[in-house]
Amino acid sequence: MEETNKSNDVNGELPEEIQRWTAKRRAALVLSIVKGETTAVEAARKHDLTVAEIESWKDTFLLAAENALRSRPKDEEALHQEQVKKLERKVGQLVMELDIAREALKLHPFSETTSDE
């Protein structure tokens, strides 16, 4: 059985049950998503992962790929800082959306009455 799993990894196919998600296996999964062979939702369901986890792997993979193609690649710390800034922007965006929703609720609060009255 172990041999089968190894040969599947070499061919870029992932075994059904994976005990440990190595970098090579994560890259193979992300590549299958990028190629359109599967979706993050399908992969999450198949491998008992979360979509957020797979999307995080995909973001990291694409960031590293972009860096690898630069004429002057950034070091690991610079990549980390870039990812932190991206996440901070996303948090800021989500906080703004939440503030807007709160303000909208103040203007149009939910009615305590039911439709039966």
C-alpha positions in Angstrom: 0.0 0.0 0.0 2.8 2.4 0.8 4.3 1.8 -2.6 1.1 2.8 -4.3 1.0 6.0 -2.4 4.6 6.8 -3.4 3.9 6.1 -7.1 0.8 8.2 -6.9 2.8 11.2 -5.6 5.4 10.8 -8.3 2.7 11.0 -11.0 1.1 14.1 -9.4 -1.9 12.1 -8.1 -2.8 12.2 -4.5 -3.9 9.1 -2.6 -7.3 9.2 -1.0 -6.1 9.1 2.6 -3.1 11.1 3.4 -1.5 10.8 6.8 0.8 13.8 6.5 0.5 16.8 4.2 4.1 17.3 3.0 5.1 20.4 1.0 5.2 18.1 -2.1 1.7 16.9 -1.6 0.3 20.4 -0.8 2.0 21.6 -4.0 0.4 18.8 -6.0 -3.0 19.6 -4.6 -2.6 23.3 -5.4 -1.4 22.6 -8.9 -4.5 20.4 -9.5 -6.6 23.3 -8.5 -4.7 25.9 -10.5 -4.9 23.6 -13.6 -8.7 23.3 -13.1 -8.6 19.6 -12.5 -10.5 20.1 -9.2 -11.8 22.9 -7.0 -10.8 23.9 -3.4 -14.3 22.8 -2.3 -14.0 19.3 -3.9 -10.4 18.8 -2.6 -11.5 19.8 0.9 -14.3 17.4 0.9 -12.2 14.6 -0.6 -9.3 15.0 1.8 -11.1 16.1 4.9 -9.5 19.6 4.9 -11.0 23.0 5.2 -11.4 25.3 2.2 -9.7 28.0 4.1 -6.7 25.8 4.7 -6.4 24.9 1.0 -6.9 28.6 -0.1 -4.1 29.5 2.3 -1.8 26.9 0.7 -2.8 28.2 -2.7 -2.1 31.9 -1.8 1.3 30.9 -0.3 2.1 28.8 -3.4 1.2 31.6 -5.9 3.1 34.2 -3.9 6.2 32.0 -3.9 5.8 31.2 -7.6 5.5 34.9 -8.4 8.7 35.6 -6.4 10.5 32.7 -8.1 9.9 34.4 -11.5 11.2 37.8 -10.4 14.6 38.9 -11.8 15.6 39.7 -8.2 13.6 37.3 -5.9 12.8 38.6 -2.4 14.1 36.8 0.6 11.8 34.7 2.8 11.3 37.5 5.4 10.3 40.0 2.7 7.7 37.4 1.4 6.4 37.0 4.9 6.0 40.7 5.4 4.2 41.0 2.1 1.8 38.3 3.1 1.2 40.0 6.5 0.5 43.3 4.8 -2.0 41.6 2.5 -3.8 39.9 5.4 -3.8 43.2 7.3 -5.5 44.9 4.4 -8.1 42.1 4.3 -8.8 42.5 8.0 -9.2 46.2 7.5 -11.6 45.6 4.7 -13.7 43.2 6.8 -13.7 45.6 9.7 -15.0 48.4 7.5 -17.8 46.1 6.1 -18.8 45.2 9.7 -18.9 48.8 10.6 -21.1 49.6 7.6 -23.4 46.7 8.6 -23.7 48.0 12.2 -24.5 51.5 11.0 -27.2 50.1 8.7 -28.7 48.2 11.6 -28.9 51.4 13.6 -30.8 53.1 10.8 -33.1 50.1 10.2 -33.3 47.9 13.3 -35.0 44.6 13.2 -38.6 44.7 14.3 -39.6 42.8 17.4 -43.0 42.0 16.0 -43.8 38.9 14.0 -45.6 38.7 10.7 -48.6 37.0 12.5 -49.6 40.2 14.3 
